[in-house]
Amino acid sequence: MQKEVGRIRLLKVMLAILEQPGRYTKKELAEKMGSTDNNIRNDLDALSDVGLSLEYDRNYRYKFKEQKPIEKLNDLLYFTEDDQELLRDTIDHLFKHNKKATQLKRKLESLYDYHQLGLEALRKPNLKRIDLLKEAQLNKKVVVIKDYHSSNSNTVSNRTVEPFHIATDIDLLHTFDLDKMELRHFRISRMGRIKILDTDWKHTKQHHIKLTDPFGILDDEQLMVHLRLKVGAYNELIERFPPTKRYIQESAEEEDVYDFQCKVNHKFIGLTNFILGYFHQLVEVVGPIELIEHLKCELGGIQEKLKMI
């Protein structure tokens, strides 16, 4: 079991570096994977051992040296289900259904266990969307995201954007929104069709990848929060926002209590609704004071609305 966990973490480390070259230090990778610095160091060594050479900048943020193997790995990640079936047939043809064929097909199935890896964005029909977005990104073309389902505005509408970064591991597309003339991100799984326009990018100088918190919110002004959760709140948090799991640890003082400590967007988007909806499950807000004051303000607004009923 430990070997399987190590393999999954290794692949996640590789994907994180592929998605955001020069973004993570060893410590940040360890936090992202819910692991230790030593494990991440071993993972980076293992990647180097198989020819995926790594380098880092003066801030010790890692990226791969060689581009060719990275392009091959990126291609591998976007095999469709039909491609995978063809690979299985080819393996059977080459090895005549022997033990070697069975082992290779198991490895293939393990690689594409997207649910286990948290790569829901790579399931159909998102693969087609990703292919089109990749094409637009490569050719620096504007796209129209058809029928985008927005939770913030409670609308379904079209968005015209310059798509400059695709983060499949967290189901996000980073864009420059041509309607709002600002950086915006969109969940790939909430998109309808993708239409590539014959319009070139004009705002590349403003393309900037903001920090993303476990609630999928882009914000470079993040704040560290600390919550204490009972089992019901813990279950709800990780089920609604799976990336939060890596920032949760069992309390060393109380049984069936969990500590959630993590940097989140400074407006507390996503976190606010969770806290206000699960006080009855016991969500204790330890800090920061900015979050406490924000929640008081939100509760005050709710009380005012109730007075009007």
C-alpha positions in Angstrom: 0.0 0.0 0.0 2.8 2.4 0.9 4.4 1.9 -2.6 1.1 2.7 -4.3 0.8 5.9 -2.2 4.3 6.9 -3.1 3.6 6.3 -6.8 0.5 8.4 -6.7 2.3 11.2 -4.9 5.2 11.1 -7.4 2.8 11.5 -10.3 1.1 14.3 -8.6 4.5 16.1 -8.0 5.3 15.6 -11.6 1.9 17.0 -12.7 2.3 20.0 -10.4 5.7 21.0 -11.8 4.4 20.4 -15.4 1.3 22.6 -14.8 3.2 25.5 -13.1 7.0 25.4 -13.9 9.0 27.5 -11.4 6.1 27.8 -9.1 6.9 25.4 -6.2 9.7 24.9 -3.7 10.3 21.5 -2.0 8.5 22.8 1.1 5.5 24.1 -0.9 5.3 20.7 -2.8 5.3 18.9 0.5 2.5 21.1 1.8 0.5 20.6 -1.4 0.9 16.8 -1.3 0.4 16.6 2.5 3.8 14.9 2.7 7.3 15.6 4.1 10.3 17.4 2.6 12.2 14.2 2.6 9.6 12.4 0.6 9.5 15.2 -2.0 13.3 15.2 -2.2 13.2 11.5 -3.0 10.4 12.1 -5.6 12.5 14.8 -7.3 15.5 12.4 -7.3 13.4 9.6 -8.8 12.3 11.9 -11.6 15.9 12.9 -12.3 16.9 9.3 -12.3 14.5 8.5 -15.2 15.8 11.4 -17.3 13.4 14.1 -16.3 16.1 16.6 -15.2 15.1 19.4 -12.9 16.5 22.8 -12.2 15.5 25.6 -9.8 15.8 29.4 -9.7 17.4 31.5 -6.9 14.3 31.0 -4.8 14.6 27.2 -5.2 11.4 26.9 -7.3 11.6 23.8 -9.5 10.9 23.2 -13.2 12.0 20.5 -15.7 15.1 21.2 -17.8 14.4 19.2 -20.9 11.4 20.2 -23.0 11.0 17.1 -25.2 10.2 14.6 -22.5 7.8 17.1 -20.9 6.0 17.4 -24.2 5.7 13.7 -24.4 4.3 13.5 -20.8 1.8 16.3 -21.6 0.7 14.3 -24.7 0.3 11.2 -22.5 -1.9 13.0 -20.0 -4.4 13.9 -22.8 -5.0 10.4 -24.2 -8.7 10.0 -24.8 -10.6 6.8 -23.8 -10.4 5.7 -27.5 -6.7 6.2 -27.4 -6.4 4.1 -24.3 -8.4 1.3 -25.8 -6.1 1.4 -28.9 -3.1 1.1 -26.5 -4.7 -1.9 -24.8 -5.3 -3.6 -28.2 -1.7 -2.9 -29.2 -0.3 -4.3 -26.0 -2.3 -7.5 -26.5 -1.1 -7.7 -30.1 2.6 -7.3 -29.1 2.6 -9.6 -26.2 -0.1 -12.1 -27.2 -2.2 -11.8 -24.0 0.7 -13.0 -21.8 1.6 -11.9 -18.3 3.6 -9.0 -19.6 0.5 -7.6 -21.4 -1.6 -7.9 -18.3 1.0 -6.0 -16.2 1.3 -3.2 -18.8 -2.5 -2.8 -19.0 -2.7 -2.6 -15.2 -0.1 0.2 -15.3 -2.1 2.0 -18.0 -5.3 1.7 -15.9 -3.5 3.0 -12.8 -2.1 6.0 -14.7 -5.6 6.9 -15.9 -7.3 6.5 -12.5 -8.2 10.1 -12.6 -10.6 9.9 -9.6 -7.8 8.6 -7.4 -5.4 11.3 -8.6 -7.9 14.0 -8.2 -7.8 14.8 -12.0 -11.6 15.0 -12.7 -10.9 17.6 -15.4 -9.4 14.9 -17.5 -12.6 12.9 -17.8 -14.9 13.1 -20.8 -16.3 15.5 -22.0 -13.6 17.8 -20.6 -10.9 16.2 -22.7 -12.3 17.9 -25.8 -12.6 21.2 -24.1 -9.0 20.9 -22.9 -7.8 20.0 -26.4 -9.5 23.2 -27.8 -8.2 25.4 -25.0 -4.7 24.0 -25.6 -4.9 24.7 -29.3 -6.0 28.3 -28.6 -3.3 28.8 -26.0 -0.6 27.5 -28.4 -1.8 29.7 -31.2 -2.6 32.7 -28.9 -6.2 33.0 -30.0 -9.2 34.3 -28.3 -12.0 31.9 -27.4 -15.6 32.1 -26.5 -16.6 29.9 -23.5 -20.2 29.0 -24.4 -22.9 28.5 -21.6 -20.6 29.0 -18.6 -22.4 28.1 -15.4 -21.3 30.7 -12.8 -22.0 30.1 -9.1 -21.0 33.7 -8.2 -23.5 35.4 -10.5 -26.0 32.6 -10.7 -26.1 32.9 -14.5 -25.4 30.9 -17.6 -23.6 33.0 -20.2 -20.9 33.2 -22.8 -17.4 34.5 -21.9 -14.9 35.9 -24.3 -11.3 35.4 -23.0 -7.6 35.0 -23.7 -6.9 31.5 -22.2 -3.2 31.6 -21.2 -2.9 28.8 -18.5 -4.8 25.5 -18.0 -4.5 24.0 -14.5 -6.1 20.6 -15.0 -5.2 19.4 -11.5 -7.5 21.9 -9.9 -10.0 22.2 -12.8 -9.2 25.8 -13.6 -8.6 27.9 -16.7 -6.6 31.1 -16.2 -7.7 33.9 -18.6 -7.8 37.5 -19.4 -11.5 38.3 -19.6 -12.2 40.7 -22.6 -15.6 41.7 -21.3 -14.5 42.7 -17.8 -10.9 43.6 -19.0 -9.3 41.8 -16.0 -7.8 38.5 -15.0 -10.5 35.8 -14.4 -10.5 32.1 -13.9 -13.1 29.6 -14.9 -13.8 26.0 -13.9 -13.4 23.7 -16.9 -16.1 21.4 -15.7 -18.7 24.3 -15.8 -18.1 25.1 -19.4 -20.3 24.3 -22.3 -18.7 24.4 -25.8 -15.4 26.1 -26.7 -15.3 28.2 -29.8 -11.9 29.4 -31.1 -12.0 32.8 -32.8 -9.6 34.1 -35.4 -8.6 36.9 -33.1 -5.1 37.2 -31.7 -4.3 38.0 -28.0 -3.7 41.7 -27.3 -3.1 41.7 -23.6 -0.2 39.2 -23.0 1.6 41.7 -20.7 -1.3 41.3 -18.3 -1.3 37.5 -18.3 -0.3 36.6 -14.7 -1.0 33.4 -12.8 -2.3 34.4 -9.4 -2.0 32.1 -6.3 -4.9 29.7 -6.1 -6.4 28.6 -2.7 -8.1 25.2 -2.0 -11.4 26.8 -2.7 -10.3 27.5 -6.3 -10.1 31.3 -5.8 -7.2 33.2 -7.4 -5.8 35.9 -5.1 -2.2 37.1 -4.4 -3.3 38.6 -1.1 -3.9 35.4 0.8 -4.4 35.1 4.6 -3.6 32.2 6.9 -6.8 30.8 8.5 -7.2 28.3 11.3 -10.4 26.3 11.9 -11.2 23.5 14.3 -13.7 21.0 12.9 -15.9 18.2 14.3 -16.3 15.1 12.1 -19.4 16.3 10.3 -17.8 19.6 9.3 -14.6 17.8 8.4 -16.5 15.4 6.1 -18.4 18.3 4.4 -15.3 20.4 3.9 -13.3 17.7 2.1 -16.2 16.5 0.1 -17.1 19.9 -1.2 -13.5 21.1 -1.5 -11.2 18.1 -1.9 -8.0 20.1 -2.1 -8.5 21.2 1.5 -7.8 17.7 2.8 -4.0 18.2 2.5 -4.2 21.0 5.0 -6.2 19.1 7.7 -4.6 17.2 10.6 -6.2 15.4 13.5 -6.0 17.4 16.7 -3.3 16.3 19.2 -5.5 17.4 22.1 -9.1 16.3 21.4 -10.6 13.2 19.9 -12.6 13.5 16.7 -11.5 17.1 16.2 -9.5 18.3 13.2 -7.4 21.3 12.6 -7.6 23.1 9.2 -4.8 25.6 8.7 -4.2 27.1 5.2 -3.8 30.3 3.3 -7.0 31.4 1.5 -8.2 34.4 -0.5 -8.5 37.6 1.6 -12.2 37.9 0.9 -12.8 34.4 2.3 -14.9 33.4 -0.8 -16.0 29.8 -0.5 -14.9 29.5 3.1 -17.6 32.0 4.3 -20.5 29.9 3.0 -19.0 26.7 4.4 -18.5 28.2 7.9 -22.0 29.8 8.1 -23.6 26.7 6.8 -22.0 24.3 9.3 -21.9 26.0 12.7 -24.3 23.2 13.9 -21.6 20.7 12.9 -19.1 22.7 15.1 -16.7 24.9 13.2 -14.6 26.8 15.6 -12.8 29.8 14.0 -9.5 30.2 15.7 -8.2 33.0 13.5 -7.3 35.4 12.0 -9.1 38.4 13.4 -9.9 39.5 9.8 -12.0 36.3 9.3 -13.8 36.8 12.6 -14.7 40.4 11.8 -15.8 39.4 8.2 -18.1 36.7 9.6 -19.6 39.2 12.1 -20.4 41.5 9.2 -22.0 38.7 7.2 -24.1 37.6 10.2 -25.2 41.2 10.7 -26.4 41.4 7.1 -28.4 38.2 7.5 -30.0 39.6 10.7 -31.0 42.8 8.9 -32.6 40.8 6.1 -34.5 38.6 8.6 -35.9 41.8 10.3 -37.5 42.7 6.9 -39.5 39.5 6.7 
